[in-house]
Amino acid sequence: MSIFSERIIQLKKEKKLLQKDIAHDLGISLRAYQHYEHGEKEPTLSNIVKICNYFDVSADYLLGLSDNPTRH
């Protein structure tokens, strides 16, 4: 499992969200979101931006380049 996958799972749990609700809010299919969580596929750059905005975290945090989720 990738750091990206671990981080979105952690954020989902912290906010007590469901996969289907996240996928709907992001405008992607549930299966696409599940692929991201399972590390089976990587999101496009535009979807990474959507996920960052959705969870209000930095891309560096989602991608494992930083342990600080705060956006600058």
HELIX and SHEET records of a PDB file:
HELIX    1   1 ILE A    3  GLU A   14  1                                  12    
HELIX    2   2 GLN A   19  LEU A   26  1                                   8    
HELIX    3   3 LEU A   30  HIS A   38  1                                   9    
HELIX    4   4 LEU A   45  PHE A   55  1                                  11    
HELIX    5   5 ALA A   59  LEU A   62  1                                   4    
END                                                                             
